[in-house]
Amino acid sequence: MRSLAIDTRSATPVYLQIMEQLRDRVSEGDLPSGSPVPSVRQMATDLGINPNTVAKAYMLLEREGIIVTVRRRGTFVAESAPARARESLDTRVESAVERILDESAALGVDRQRLLDALRRRLLGDVPGTRLPGGKES
């Protein structure tokens, strides 16, 4: 598994960054069902963070059904993980859209102006914009 990218300056807690990135890799097919996930100790060492932070992320991912720990064998991507990860991603996208709509309404932005701004961003007409898939325009 390729290493995760943790941003210690981000307002997003590290354990949530771990969870989001693992969920994303599962939903994108980079980590299919049954794939091994690094041990808590190994992930902490690789990322240079406290093992308790990784343990918290793993515990929450296990509750969500994304990963499963098999005693004495390790941690693996759960069979139902791809579907659950896609559902989680859909929920996060819906939340992001809600925030955009709320902020636009508070600013008094009309529907057409919002659509135009989204279209420019999605089509890469704004330099330096992160496009879907992590690419920059």
A tleap script that builds the chain and sets N, CA, C and O, in Angstrom:
source leaprc.protein.ff14SB
mol = sequence {
  NMET ARG SER LEU ALA ILE ASP THR ARG SER
  ALA THR PRO VAL TYR LEU GLN ILE MET GLU
  GLN LEU ARG ASP ARG VAL SER GLU GLY ASP
  LEU PRO SER GLY SER PRO VAL PRO SER VAL
  ARG GLN MET ALA THR ASP LEU GLY ILE ASN
  PRO ASN THR VAL ALA LYS ALA TYR MET LEU
  LEU GLU ARG GLU GLY ILE ILE VAL THR VAL
  ARG ARG ARG GLY THR PHE VAL ALA GLU SER
  ALA PRO ALA ARG ALA ARG GLU SER LEU ASP
  THR ARG VAL GLU SER ALA VAL GLU ARG ILE
  LEU ASP GLU SER ALA ALA LEU GLY VAL ASP
  ARG GLN ARG LEU LEU ASP ALA LEU ARG ARG
  ARG LEU LEU GLY ASP VAL PRO GLY THR ARG
  LEU PRO GLY GLY LYS GLU CSER
}
set mol.1.N position { 0.843 -1.177 0.000 }
set mol.1.CA position { 0.000 0.000 0.000 }
set mol.1.C position { 0.889 1.242 0.000 }
set mol.1.O position { 1.829 1.334 0.790 }
set mol.2.N position { 0.600 2.186 -0.874 }
set mol.2.CA position { 1.390 3.415 -0.881 }
set mol.2.C position { 1.051 4.244 0.356 }
set mol.2.O position { -0.064 4.184 0.875 }
set mol.3.N position { 2.002 4.994 0.804 }
set mol.3.CA position { 1.888 5.739 2.051 }
set mol.3.C position { 0.807 6.810 1.989 }
set mol.3.O position { 0.513 7.359 0.927 }
set mol.4.N position { 0.229 7.092 3.138 }
set mol.4.CA position { -0.751 8.168 3.247 }
set mol.4.C position { -0.017 9.499 3.370 }
set mol.4.O position { 1.153 9.539 3.752 }
set mol.5.N position { -0.706 10.579 3.047 }
set mol.5.CA position { -0.132 11.919 3.162 }
set mol.5.C position { -0.858 12.657 4.278 }
set mol.5.O position { -2.035 12.994 4.153 }
set mol.6.N position { -0.144 12.901 5.365 }
set mol.6.CA position { -0.731 13.576 6.511 }
set mol.6.C position { -0.263 15.025 6.537 }
set mol.6.O position { 0.927 15.307 6.394 }
set mol.7.N position { -1.213 15.939 6.720 }
set mol.7.CA position { -0.905 17.366 6.809 }
set mol.7.C position { -1.097 17.806 8.253 }
set mol.7.O position { -2.226 17.998 8.704 }
set mol.8.N position { 0.000 17.964 8.970 }
set mol.8.CA position { -0.076 18.327 10.383 }
set mol.8.C position { -0.530 19.773 10.594 }
set mol.8.O position { -0.879 20.158 11.710 }
set mol.9.N position { -0.526 20.570 9.527 }
set mol.9.CA position { -1.001 21.962 9.626 }
set mol.9.C position { -2.494 22.078 9.355 }
set mol.9.O position { -3.079 23.141 9.560 }
set mol.10.N position { -3.113 21.005 8.899 }
set mol.10.CA position { -4.529 21.007 8.561 }
set mol.10.C position { -5.394 21.122 9.822 }
set mol.10.O position { -5.015 20.651 10.894 }
set mol.11.N position { -6.538 21.745 9.675 }
set mol.11.CA position { -7.510 21.811 10.776 }
set mol.11.C position { -8.164 20.449 11.003 }
set mol.11.O position { -8.752 20.207 12.057 }
set mol.12.N position { -8.058 19.559 10.009 }
set mol.12.CA position { -8.624 18.216 10.130 }
set mol.12.C position { -7.697 17.357 10.989 }
set mol.12.O position { -6.512 17.225 10.682 }
set mol.13.N position { -8.237 16.769 12.071 }
set mol.13.CA position { -7.393 15.926 12.921 }
set mol.13.C position { -6.742 14.790 12.129 }
set mol.13.O position { -7.308 14.300 11.152 }
set mol.14.N position { -5.557 14.382 12.558 }
set mol.14.CA position { -4.794 13.361 11.843 }
set mol.14.C position { -5.575 12.061 11.733 }
set mol.14.O position { -5.558 11.431 10.675 }
set mol.15.N position { -6.259 11.638 12.795 }
set mol.15.CA position { -7.001 10.378 12.715 }
set mol.15.C position { -8.085 10.436 11.645 }
set mol.15.O position { -8.362 9.435 10.985 }
set mol.16.N position { -8.703 11.615 11.470 }
set mol.16.CA position { -9.719 11.759 10.408 }
set mol.16.C position { -9.067 11.745 9.028 }
set mol.16.O position { -9.646 11.212 8.081 }
set mol.17.N position { -7.876 12.321 8.898 }
set mol.17.CA position { -7.163 12.276 7.622 }
set mol.17.C position { -6.858 10.834 7.246 }
set mol.17.O position { -7.003 10.446 6.086 }
set mol.18.N position { -6.436 10.038 8.226 }
set mol.18.CA position { -6.161 8.619 7.976 }
set mol.18.C position { -7.429 7.920 7.517 }
set mol.18.O position { -7.419 7.187 6.528 }
set mol.19.N position { -8.516 8.146 8.233 }
set mol.19.CA position { -9.788 7.504 7.886 }
set mol.19.C position { -10.238 7.875 6.478 }
set mol.19.O position { -10.611 7.006 5.690 }
set mol.20.N position { -10.202 9.165 6.167 }
set mol.20.CA position { -10.659 9.625 4.853 }
set mol.20.C position { -9.824 9.026 3.727 }
set mol.20.O position { -10.362 8.591 2.709 }
set mol.21.N position { -8.507 9.008 3.917 }
set mol.21.CA position { -7.640 8.491 2.860 }
set mol.21.C position { -7.811 6.985 2.677 }
set mol.21.O position { -7.799 6.497 1.547 }
set mol.22.N position { -7.966 6.255 3.760 }
set mol.22.CA position { -8.187 4.810 3.616 }
set mol.22.C position { -9.542 4.539 2.972 }
set mol.22.O position { -9.650 3.674 2.102 }
set mol.23.N position { -10.576 5.268 3.389 }
set mol.23.CA position { -11.894 5.111 2.764 }
set mol.23.C position { -11.817 5.406 1.271 }
set mol.23.O position { -12.368 4.670 0.452 }
set mol.24.N position { -11.128 6.492 0.926 }
set mol.24.CA position { -10.995 6.874 -0.488 }
set mol.24.C position { -10.281 5.777 -1.287 }
set mol.24.O position { -10.698 5.450 -2.398 }
set mol.25.N position { -9.232 5.220 -0.738 }
set mol.25.CA position { -8.491 4.164 -1.446 }
set mol.25.C position { -9.340 2.914 -1.625 }
set mol.25.O position { -9.237 2.221 -2.638 }
set mol.26.N position { -10.178 2.631 -0.634 }
set mol.26.CA position { -11.082 1.479 -0.760 }
set mol.26.C position { -12.132 1.769 -1.833 }
set mol.26.O position { -12.382 0.926 -2.695 }
set mol.27.N position { -12.743 2.945 -1.787 }
set mol.27.CA position { -13.802 3.254 -2.763 }
set mol.27.C position { -13.270 3.367 -4.185 }
set mol.27.O position { -14.002 3.103 -5.139 }
set mol.28.N position { -11.987 3.760 -4.346 }
set mol.28.CA position { -11.374 3.874 -5.673 }
set mol.28.C position { -10.840 2.539 -6.185 }
set mol.28.O position { -10.420 2.442 -7.338 }
set mol.29.N position { -10.853 1.499 -5.325 }
set mol.29.CA position { -10.379 0.187 -5.738 }
set mol.29.C position { -8.900 -0.041 -5.513 }
set mol.29.O position { -8.383 -1.108 -5.844 }
set mol.30.N position { -8.198 0.954 -4.949 }
set mol.30.CA position { -6.767 0.786 -4.659 }
set mol.30.C position { -6.538 -0.227 -3.542 }
set mol.30.O position { -5.487 -0.865 -3.478 }
set mol.31.N position { -7.524 -0.370 -2.667 }
set mol.31.CA position { -7.473 -1.347 -1.577 }
set mol.31.C position { -8.724 -2.224 -1.673 }
set mol.31.O position { -9.734 -1.921 -1.039 }
set mol.32.N position { -8.671 -3.297 -2.449 }
set mol.32.CA position { -9.848 -4.157 -2.595 }
set mol.32.C position { -10.110 -4.982 -1.337 }
set mol.32.O position { -9.249 -5.095 -0.465 }
set mol.33.N position { -11.297 -5.549 -1.257 }
set mol.33.CA position { -11.670 -6.415 -0.133 }
set mol.33.C position { -10.605 -7.474 0.083 }
set mol.33.O position { -10.094 -8.066 -0.868 }
set mol.34.N position { -10.275 -7.707 1.356 }
set mol.34.CA position { -9.291 -8.721 1.708 }
set mol.34.C position { -7.848 -8.236 1.702 }
set mol.34.O position { -6.957 -8.959 2.149 }
set mol.35.N position { -7.599 -7.034 1.208 }
set mol.35.CA position { -6.233 -6.492 1.192 }
set mol.35.C position { -5.747 -6.238 2.609 }
set mol.35.O position { -6.511 -5.778 3.457 }
set mol.36.N position { -4.478 -6.536 2.870 }
set mol.36.CA position { -3.939 -6.231 4.201 }
set mol.36.C position { -3.746 -4.730 4.384 }
set mol.36.O position { -3.434 -4.004 3.440 }
set mol.37.N position { -3.937 -4.292 5.608 }
set mol.37.CA position { -3.706 -2.909 5.988 }
set mol.37.C position { -2.535 -2.933 6.972 }
set mol.37.O position { -2.477 -3.825 7.819 }
set mol.38.N position { -1.609 -1.988 6.889 }
set mol.38.CA position { -0.472 -2.007 7.814 }
set mol.38.C position { -0.939 -2.042 9.271 }
set mol.38.O position { -1.999 -1.516 9.609 }
set mol.39.N position { -0.138 -2.661 10.116 }
set mol.39.CA position { -0.455 -2.695 11.545 }
set mol.39.C position { -0.451 -1.268 12.093 }
set mol.39.O position { 0.102 -0.357 11.476 }
set mol.40.N position { -1.065 -1.091 13.243 }
set mol.40.CA position { -1.082 0.219 13.890 }
set mol.40.C position { 0.354 0.713 14.078 }
set mol.40.O position { 0.669 1.863 13.771 }
set mol.41.N position { 1.198 -0.149 14.575 }
set mol.41.CA position { 2.595 0.230 14.837 }
set mol.41.C position { 3.302 0.625 13.546 }
set mol.41.O position { 4.010 1.631 13.509 }
set mol.42.N position { 3.112 -0.164 12.482 }
set mol.42.CA position { 3.772 0.130 11.209 }
set mol.42.C position { 3.273 1.440 10.613 }
set mol.42.O position { 4.068 2.252 10.139 }
set mol.43.N position { 1.950 1.648 10.637 }
set mol.43.CA position { 1.389 2.886 10.091 }
set mol.43.C position { 1.900 4.089 10.881 }
set mol.43.O position { 2.254 5.112 10.295 }
set mol.44.N position { 1.939 3.972 12.200 }
set mol.44.CA position { 2.428 5.079 13.033 }
set mol.44.C position { 3.889 5.393 12.718 }
set mol.44.O position { 4.278 6.556 12.615 }
set mol.45.N position { 4.682 4.348 12.567 }
set mol.45.CA position { 6.097 4.533 12.233 }
set mol.45.C position { 6.244 5.191 10.865 }
set mol.45.O position { 7.010 6.142 10.707 }
set mol.46.N position { 5.507 4.681 9.874 }
set mol.46.CA position { 5.578 5.235 8.519 }
set mol.46.C position { 5.203 6.708 8.475 }
set mol.46.O position { 5.806 7.488 7.738 }
set mol.47.N position { 4.190 7.091 9.278 }
set mol.47.CA position { 3.693 8.463 9.258 }
set mol.47.C position { 4.390 9.362 10.279 }
set mol.47.O position { 4.230 10.583 10.250 }
set mol.48.N position { 5.159 8.758 11.176 }
set mol.48.CA position { 5.832 9.532 12.209 }
set mol.48.C position { 4.871 10.136 13.219 }
set mol.48.O position { 5.064 11.262 13.678 }
set mol.49.N position { 3.821 9.371 13.566 }
set mol.49.CA position { 2.817 9.870 14.503 }
set mol.49.C position { 2.625 8.876 15.646 }
set mol.49.O position { 3.166 7.771 15.621 }
set mol.50.N position { 1.864 9.279 16.628 }
set mol.50.CA position { 1.587 8.457 17.793 }
set mol.50.C position { 0.726 7.250 17.398 }
set mol.50.O position { -0.265 7.417 16.687 }
set mol.51.N position { 1.079 6.054 17.840 }
set mol.51.CA position { 0.277 4.871 17.529 }
set mol.51.C position { -1.176 4.978 18.000 }
set mol.51.O position { -2.070 4.382 17.399 }
set mol.52.N position { -1.410 5.736 19.073 }
set mol.52.CA position { -2.790 5.897 19.553 }
set mol.52.C position { -3.675 6.601 18.526 }
set mol.52.O position { -4.874 6.336 18.443 }
set mol.53.N position { -3.079 7.492 17.752 }
set mol.53.CA position { -3.817 8.196 16.700 }
set mol.53.C position { -4.261 7.216 15.620 }
set mol.53.O position { -5.405 7.254 15.167 }
set mol.54.N position { -3.353 6.344 15.216 }
set mol.54.CA position { -3.680 5.324 14.217 }
set mol.54.C position { -4.699 4.351 14.792 }
set mol.54.O position { -5.640 3.961 14.102 }
set mol.55.N position { -4.520 3.955 16.051 }
set mol.55.CA position { -5.449 3.018 16.691 }
set mol.55.C position { -6.862 3.592 16.720 }
set mol.55.O position { -7.830 2.860 16.513 }
set mol.56.N position { -6.990 4.885 16.974 }
set mol.56.CA position { -8.313 5.525 16.979 }
set mol.56.C position { -8.946 5.462 15.591 }
set mol.56.O position { -10.124 5.129 15.457 }
set mol.57.N position { -8.167 5.779 14.564 }
set mol.57.CA position { -8.679 5.729 13.187 }
set mol.57.C position { -9.113 4.315 12.835 }
set mol.57.O position { -10.187 4.122 12.267 }
set mol.58.N position { -8.289 3.319 13.166 }
set mol.58.CA position { -8.608 1.928 12.864 }
set mol.58.C position { -9.859 1.464 13.610 }
set mol.58.O position { -10.700 0.767 13.044 }
set mol.59.N position { -9.978 1.855 14.889 }
set mol.59.CA position { -11.154 1.465 15.669 }
set mol.59.C position { -12.439 2.006 15.024 }
set mol.59.O position { -13.435 1.292 14.910 }
set mol.60.N position { -12.399 3.267 14.609 }
set mol.60.CA position { -13.579 3.867 13.987 }
set mol.60.C position { -13.862 3.264 12.614 }
set mol.60.O position { -15.022 3.068 12.253 }
set mol.61.N position { -12.819 2.971 11.851 }
set mol.61.CA position { -13.016 2.316 10.549 }
set mol.61.C position { -13.571 0.910 10.726 }
set mol.61.O position { -14.356 0.437 9.903 }
set mol.62.N position { -13.166 0.247 11.794 }
set mol.62.CA position { -13.697 -1.092 12.064 }
set mol.62.C position { -15.174 -1.007 12.427 }
set mol.62.O position { -15.968 -1.841 11.991 }
set mol.63.N position { -15.550 -0.010 13.216 }
set mol.63.CA position { -16.976 0.203 13.550 }
set mol.63.C position { -17.814 0.465 12.304 }
set mol.63.O position { -18.969 0.048 12.220 }
set mol.64.N position { -17.221 1.158 11.342 }
set mol.64.CA position { -17.919 1.465 10.083 }
set mol.64.C position { -17.988 0.263 9.152 }
set mol.64.O position { -18.733 0.278 8.172 }
set mol.65.N position { -17.216 -0.779 9.453 }
set mol.65.CA position { -17.195 -1.948 8.583 }
set mol.65.C position { -16.257 -1.817 7.401 }
set mol.65.O position { -16.391 -2.546 6.418 }
set mol.66.N position { -15.306 -0.892 7.485 }
set mol.66.CA position { -14.347 -0.688 6.397 }
set mol.66.C position { -13.173 -1.658 6.531 }
set mol.66.O position { -12.695 -2.206 5.537 }
set mol.67.N position { -12.717 -1.864 7.760 }
set mol.67.CA position { -11.633 -2.810 8.000 }
set mol.67.C position { -12.062 -3.822 9.055 }
set mol.67.O position { -13.027 -3.606 9.788 }
set mol.68.N position { -11.339 -4.911 9.117 }
set mol.68.CA position { -11.587 -5.951 10.113 }
set mol.68.C position { -10.232 -6.447 10.606 }
set mol.68.O position { -9.300 -6.638 9.824 }
set mol.69.N position { -10.142 -6.650 11.909 }
set mol.69.CA position { -8.912 -7.176 12.492 }
set mol.69.C position { -9.134 -8.634 12.849 }
set mol.69.O position { -10.075 -8.979 13.562 }
set mol.70.N position { -8.257 -9.479 12.344 }
set mol.70.CA position { -8.302 -10.911 12.626 }
set mol.70.C position { -7.155 -11.203 13.581 }
set mol.70.O position { -5.984 -11.027 13.245 }
set mol.71.N position { -7.506 -11.641 14.749 }
set mol.71.CA position { -6.502 -11.887 15.776 }
set mol.71.C position { -5.357 -12.750 15.258 }
set mol.71.O position { -5.573 -13.795 14.645 }
set mol.72.N position { -4.153 -12.297 15.514 }
set mol.72.CA position { -2.898 -12.971 15.140 }
set mol.72.C position { -2.631 -13.019 13.635 }
set mol.72.O position { -1.618 -13.569 13.205 }
set mol.73.N position { -3.522 -12.452 12.842 }
set mol.73.CA position { -3.302 -12.453 11.387 }
set mol.73.C position { -3.110 -11.048 10.850 }
set mol.73.O position { -2.377 -10.849 9.881 }
set mol.74.N position { -3.767 -10.063 11.472 }
set mol.74.CA position { -3.606 -8.692 11.020 }
set mol.74.C position { -4.919 -7.995 10.738 }
set mol.74.O position { -5.995 -8.471 11.102 }
set mol.75.N position { -4.803 -6.864 10.086 }
set mol.75.CA position { -5.960 -6.034 9.733 }
set mol.75.C position { -6.116 -6.046 8.222 }
set mol.75.O position { -5.145 -5.944 7.473 }
set mol.76.N position { -7.378 -6.175 7.794 }
set mol.76.CA position { -7.677 -6.316 6.368 }
set mol.76.C position { -8.864 -5.450 5.990 }
set mol.76.O position { -9.660 -5.059 6.843 }
set mol.77.N position { -8.975 -5.153 4.693 }
set mol.77.CA position { -10.145 -4.464 4.174 }
set mol.77.C position { -11.310 -5.457 4.232 }
set mol.77.O position { -11.200 -6.581 3.744 }
set mol.78.N position { -12.414 -5.036 4.826 }
set mol.78.CA position { -13.586 -5.894 4.993 }
set mol.78.C position { -14.246 -6.181 3.646 }
set mol.78.O position { -14.110 -5.407 2.699 }
set mol.79.N position { -14.951 -7.289 3.575 }
set mol.79.CA position { -15.652 -7.675 2.340 }
set mol.79.C position { -16.643 -6.599 1.890 }
set mol.79.O position { -16.756 -6.313 0.698 }
set mol.80.N position { -17.356 -6.008 2.844 }
set mol.80.CA position { -18.380 -5.009 2.513 }
set mol.80.C position { -17.799 -3.601 2.383 }
set mol.80.O position { -18.538 -2.649 2.132 }
set mol.81.N position { -16.497 -3.464 2.549 }
set mol.81.CA position { -15.865 -2.144 2.597 }
set mol.81.C position { -16.082 -1.284 1.350 }
set mol.81.O position { -16.397 -0.102 1.491 }
set mol.82.N position { -15.927 -1.824 0.129 }
set mol.82.CA position { -16.087 -0.939 -1.033 }
set mol.82.C position { -17.453 -0.242 -1.079 }
set mol.82.O position { -17.532 0.954 -1.360 }
set mol.83.N position { -18.506 -0.980 -0.805 }
set mol.83.CA position { -19.849 -0.374 -0.819 }
set mol.83.C position { -19.993 0.641 0.308 }
set mol.83.O position { -20.540 1.725 0.106 }
set mol.84.N position { -19.505 0.292 1.490 }
set mol.84.CA position { -19.583 1.209 2.634 }
set mol.84.C position { -18.750 2.471 2.389 }
set mol.84.O position { -19.170 3.572 2.746 }
set mol.85.N position { -17.586 2.312 1.789 }
set mol.85.CA position { -16.724 3.462 1.512 }
set mol.85.C position { -17.379 4.384 0.487 }
set mol.85.O position { -17.298 5.606 0.612 }
set mol.86.N position { -18.025 3.807 -0.522 }
set mol.86.CA position { -18.724 4.638 -1.520 }
set mol.86.C position { -19.871 5.391 -0.870 }
set mol.86.O position { -20.091 6.565 -1.171 }
set mol.87.N position { -20.613 4.725 0.026 }
set mol.87.CA position { -21.704 5.394 0.740 }
set mol.87.C position { -21.164 6.548 1.568 }
set mol.87.O position { -21.752 7.629 1.593 }
set mol.88.N position { -20.046 6.320 2.245 }
set mol.88.CA position { -19.430 7.353 3.066 }
set mol.88.C position { -18.988 8.530 2.205 }
set mol.88.O position { -19.179 9.685 2.583 }
set mol.89.N position { -18.403 8.240 1.055 }
set mol.89.CA position { -17.973 9.296 0.144 }
set mol.89.C position { -19.181 10.087 -0.349 }
set mol.89.O position { -19.140 11.316 -0.396 }
set mol.90.N position { -20.250 9.395 -0.716 }
set mol.90.CA position { -21.468 10.078 -1.164 }
set mol.90.C position { -22.005 11.008 -0.071 }
set mol.90.O position { -22.439 12.124 -0.357 }
set mol.91.N position { -21.972 10.548 1.163 }
set mol.91.CA position { -22.443 11.355 2.288 }
set mol.91.C position { -21.572 12.591 2.463 }
set mol.91.O position { -22.086 13.683 2.704 }
set mol.92.N position { -20.243 12.426 2.342 }
set mol.92.CA position { -19.339 13.561 2.479 }
set mol.92.C position { -19.544 14.571 1.347 }
set mol.92.O position { -19.486 15.780 1.572 }
set mol.93.N position { -19.784 14.076 0.138 }
set mol.93.CA position { -20.030 14.971 -0.994 }
set mol.93.C position { -21.318 15.755 -0.759 }
set mol.93.O position { -21.361 16.966 -0.976 }
set mol.94.N position { -22.368 15.062 -0.316 }
set mol.94.CA position { -23.642 15.738 -0.040 }
set mol.94.C position { -23.472 16.819 1.023 }
set mol.94.O position { -24.049 17.900 0.907 }
set mol.95.N position { -22.685 16.530 2.056 }
set mol.95.CA position { -22.430 17.519 3.112 }
set mol.95.C position { -21.689 18.727 2.559 }
set mol.95.O position { -21.996 19.867 2.909 }
set mol.96.N position { -20.713 18.474 1.694 }
set mol.96.CA position { -19.957 19.571 1.088 }
set mol.96.C position { -20.870 20.438 0.223 }
set mol.96.O position { -20.770 21.665 0.247 }
set mol.97.N position { -21.747 19.809 -0.531 }
set mol.97.CA position { -22.685 20.544 -1.379 }
set mol.97.C position { -23.619 21.389 -0.505 }
set mol.97.O position { -23.907 22.541 -0.831 }
set mol.98.N position { -24.086 20.815 0.598 }
set mol.98.CA position { -24.948 21.561 1.524 }
set mol.98.C position { -24.239 22.809 2.044 }
set mol.98.O position { -24.828 23.887 2.111 }
set mol.99.N position { -22.965 22.648 2.412 }
set mol.99.CA position { -22.205 23.802 2.920 }
set mol.99.C position { -22.063 24.874 1.838 }
set mol.99.O position { -22.183 26.067 2.120 }
set mol.100.N position { -21.809 24.445 0.605 }
set mol.100.CA position { -21.690 25.406 -0.501 }
set mol.100.C position { -23.014 26.137 -0.711 }
set mol.100.O position { -23.035 27.355 -0.887 }
set mol.101.N position { -24.105 25.397 -0.691 }
set mol.101.CA position { -25.419 26.022 -0.884 }
set mol.101.C position { -25.755 26.992 0.247 }
set mol.101.O position { -26.265 28.086 0.003 }
set mol.102.N position { -25.466 26.588 1.488 }
set mol.102.CA position { -25.733 27.464 2.632 }
set mol.102.C position { -24.911 28.741 2.546 }
set mol.102.O position { -25.426 29.839 2.756 }
set mol.103.N position { -23.624 28.586 2.234 }
set mol.103.CA position { -22.738 29.755 2.136 }
set mol.103.C position { -23.171 30.666 0.987 }
set mol.103.O position { -23.157 31.889 1.123 }
set mol.104.N position { -23.551 30.076 -0.132 }
set mol.104.CA position { -24.000 30.867 -1.285 }
set mol.104.C position { -25.262 31.638 -0.951 }
set mol.104.O position { -25.397 32.807 -1.310 }
set mol.105.N position { -26.191 30.978 -0.260 }
set mol.105.CA position { -27.430 31.650 0.140 }
set mol.105.C position { -27.126 32.805 1.089 }
set mol.105.O position { -27.716 33.879 0.967 }
set mol.106.N position { -26.211 32.591 2.034 }
set mol.106.CA position { -25.848 33.644 2.986 }
set mol.106.C position { -25.213 34.835 2.278 }
set mol.106.O position { -25.371 35.977 2.709 }
set mol.107.N position { -24.488 34.563 1.185 }
set mol.107.CA position { -23.851 35.634 0.416 }
set mol.107.C position { -24.801 36.275 -0.598 }
set mol.107.O position { -24.475 37.296 -1.202 }
set mol.108.N position { -25.964 35.675 -0.777 }
set mol.108.CA position { -26.923 36.193 -1.752 }
set mol.108.C position { -26.571 35.852 -3.187 }
set mol.108.O position { -26.988 36.550 -4.112 }
set mol.109.N position { -25.806 34.788 -3.383 }
set mol.109.CA position { -25.401 34.369 -4.727 }
set mol.109.C position { -26.566 33.646 -5.393 }
set mol.109.O position { -27.150 32.726 -4.820 }
set mol.110.N position { -26.898 34.074 -6.615 }
set mol.110.CA position { -28.006 33.412 -7.313 }
set mol.110.C position { -27.549 32.086 -7.926 }
set mol.110.O position { -26.355 31.821 -8.061 }
set mol.111.N position { -28.516 31.277 -8.285 }
set mol.111.CA position { -28.276 29.920 -8.781 }
set mol.111.C position { -27.342 29.894 -9.997 }
set mol.111.O position { -26.434 29.064 -10.063 }
set mol.112.N position { -27.561 30.796 -10.956 }
set mol.112.CA position { -26.757 30.811 -12.176 }
set mol.112.C position { -25.297 31.163 -11.889 }
set mol.112.O position { -24.381 30.566 -12.455 }
set mol.113.N position { -25.095 32.128 -11.015 }
set mol.113.CA position { -23.718 32.519 -10.669 }
set mol.113.C position { -22.980 31.361 -9.989 }
set mol.113.O position { -21.801 31.125 -10.253 }
set mol.114.N position { -23.687 30.645 -9.112 }
set mol.114.CA position { -23.094 29.490 -8.441 }
set mol.114.C position { -22.763 28.398 -9.448 }
set mol.114.O position { -21.677 27.821 -9.397 }
set mol.115.N position { -23.681 28.107 -10.359 }
set mol.115.CA position { -23.433 27.095 -11.390 }
set mol.115.C position { -22.248 27.484 -12.270 }
set mol.115.O position { -21.423 26.638 -12.617 }
set mol.116.N position { -22.165 28.758 -12.628 }
set mol.116.CA position { -21.041 29.231 -13.454 }
set mol.116.C position { -19.711 29.041 -12.725 }
set mol.116.O position { -18.728 28.598 -13.320 }
set mol.117.N position { -19.687 29.378 -11.438 }
set mol.117.CA position { -18.454 29.228 -10.653 }
set mol.117.C position { -18.062 27.754 -10.551 }
set mol.117.O position { -16.888 27.418 -10.708 }
set mol.118.N position { -19.011 26.889 -10.297 }
set mol.118.CA position { -18.735 25.451 -10.212 }
set mol.118.C position { -18.245 24.910 -11.551 }
set mol.118.O position { -17.301 24.121 -11.604 }
set mol.119.N position { -18.885 25.334 -12.617 }
set mol.119.CA position { -18.501 24.875 -13.952 }
set mol.119.C position { -17.058 25.288 -14.280 }
set mol.119.O position { -16.285 24.491 -14.810 }
set mol.120.N position { -16.702 26.555 -13.954 }
set mol.120.CA position { -15.335 27.025 -14.205 }
set mol.120.C position { -14.336 26.171 -13.434 }
set mol.120.O position { -13.305 25.781 -13.982 }
set mol.121.N position { -14.630 25.876 -12.177 }
set mol.121.CA position { -13.727 25.060 -11.343 }
set mol.121.C position { -13.628 23.640 -11.870 }
set mol.121.O position { -12.534 23.089 -11.991 }
set mol.122.N position { -14.759 23.057 -12.180 }
set mol.122.CA position { -14.765 21.664 -12.638 }
set mol.122.C position { -14.086 21.489 -13.986 }
set mol.122.O position { -13.463 20.460 -14.245 }
set mol.123.N position { -14.207 22.490 -14.838 }
set mol.123.CA position { -13.600 22.395 -16.160 }
set mol.123.C position { -12.149 22.879 -16.163 }
set mol.123.O position { -11.467 22.808 -17.185 }
set mol.124.N position { -11.687 23.366 -15.020 }
set mol.124.CA position { -10.288 23.756 -14.919 }
set mol.124.C position { -9.971 25.105 -15.523 }
set mol.124.O position { -8.834 25.353 -15.924 }
set mol.125.N position { -10.968 25.988 -15.594 }
set mol.125.CA position { -10.732 27.306 -16.158 }
set mol.125.C position { -10.105 28.268 -15.159 }
set mol.125.O position { -9.829 29.420 -15.497 }
set mol.126.N position { -9.874 27.803 -13.921 }
set mol.126.CA position { -9.268 28.653 -12.907 }
set mol.126.C position { -7.905 28.058 -12.560 }
set mol.126.O position { -7.846 26.980 -11.969 }
set mol.127.N position { -6.800 28.737 -12.915 }
set mol.127.CA position { -5.459 28.196 -12.664 }
set mol.127.C position { -5.252 27.862 -11.183 }
set mol.127.O position { -5.692 28.591 -10.294 }
set mol.128.N position { -4.565 26.733 -10.946 }
set mol.128.CA position { -4.261 26.319 -9.582 }
set mol.128.C position { -5.391 25.603 -8.877 }
set mol.128.O position { -5.258 25.233 -7.710 }
set mol.129.N position { -6.496 25.401 -9.564 }
set mol.129.CA position { -7.647 24.734 -8.964 }
set mol.129.C position { -7.429 23.234 -8.929 }
set mol.129.O position { -6.995 22.638 -9.915 }
set mol.130.N position { -7.734 22.621 -7.781 }
set mol.130.CA position { -7.669 21.156 -7.706 }
set mol.130.C position { -8.926 20.585 -8.342 }
set mol.130.O position { -10.044 20.884 -7.924 }
set mol.131.N position { -8.725 19.775 -9.340 }
set mol.131.CA position { -9.824 19.154 -10.055 }
set mol.131.C position { -10.120 17.788 -9.462 }
set mol.131.O position { -9.282 17.230 -8.754 }
set mol.132.N position { -11.310 17.234 -9.739 }
set mol.132.CA position { -11.583 15.872 -9.291 }
set mol.132.C position { -10.485 14.942 -9.774 }
set mol.132.O position { -10.033 15.034 -10.916 }
set mol.133.N position { -10.057 14.037 -8.884 }
set mol.133.CA position { -8.978 13.125 -9.235 }
set mol.133.C position { -7.621 13.663 -8.775 }
set mol.133.O position { -6.588 13.045 -9.031 }
set mol.134.N position { -7.625 14.823 -8.090 }
set mol.134.CA position { -6.387 15.365 -7.536 }
set mol.134.C position { -5.526 16.120 -8.517 }
set mol.134.O position { -4.430 16.549 -8.157 }
set mol.135.N position { -5.985 16.302 -9.755 }
set mol.135.CA position { -5.187 17.005 -10.758 }
set mol.135.C position { -5.397 18.502 -10.583 }
set mol.135.O position { -6.433 18.946 -10.088 }
set mol.136.N position { -4.396 19.270 -10.997 }
set mol.136.CA position { -4.522 20.717 -10.965 }
set mol.136.C position { -4.616 21.271 -12.365 }
set mol.136.O position { -4.021 20.748 -13.306 }
set mol.137.N position { -5.390 22.361 -12.483 }
set mol.137.CA position { -5.520 22.985 -13.803 }
set mol.137.C position { -4.334 23.861 -14.082 }
set mol.137.O position { -4.258 24.475 -15.146 }
savepdb mol mol.pdb
quit
